[in-house]
Amino acid sequence: MPGKLYGLGLGPGNPELITLKAHRIMTSAPVIAYPAPDTGPSFARQIAEPYLRPEQVEIPIVMPMRVERYPAQDVYDAAAKDIAGHLDAGRDVAVLCEGDPFFFGSFMYLFERLEARYEVEIVPGVSSIMAGAAALRRPLTARNDILTVIPGPLDTETLRARIDASDAVAIMKVGRHFARIRDLIRDMGLIDRAGYLERVSLANERVFPLADVAQDAAPYFSLILIYKGQEDWISSLPIVTKDFSA
């Protein structure tokens, strides 16, 4: 019998936010795969490290971190082939995924290549958006408010239209687009209702009112949350400041 493939959501970074189900599968699977940069450690593996066993086989899926486009399809083709070899040998494989496997998750590319041939189970994880709202101490939405998740690399006018059409907004992939996005939010009169978060749930977590952030770029693990809905008691809540990065 072939092995079973698992896509395990690990949550936003704190190992205590891994679900019990993901923990059970991760600690029992004989083979562990995870995304990794070509320089530095794998964040997914760092989250799971307290629970991994020395005898588990590890498959790093190395994706070069480059500004220019890289042939990512080749990387996923090679990783799928390696994983398939273990599955064909009857070994279960657990793929570790930051956040949730199907929410901006790279696991979807392995799923695309393997789900027709093998049994696959996806275990959802805590999204950084949900962890961000908890850290900000402000609800994301209420009643019939519309929440929109927006990728930061979109052009400014598309961002404006999406923000304008929604009651609550989560902006992901902020990075080098941070200054442009912050200036747009200020121009739209929403700067006092926006919070900025870095490395949510980690020891070096940073949470600020967006208006207080003067930097022109943001790290990869950052997001902006805006609430402008009809619940006045929510939109008037003060945005906390936390900086554990020192």
Secondary structure by P-SEA (a helix, b strand, c coil): cbbbbbbccccccccccccaaaaaaaacccbbbbbbccccccaaaaaacccccccbbbbbbcccccccccaaaaaaaaaaaaaaaaaaabbbbbbbbcccccccccaaaaaaaccccbbbbbbbcccaaaaaaaaaccccccccbbbbbbcccccaaaaaaaaaaccbbbbcccccaaaaaaaaaaaacccccbbbbccccccbbbbcccccccccccccccbbbbbbcccccccccbbbbbbccc
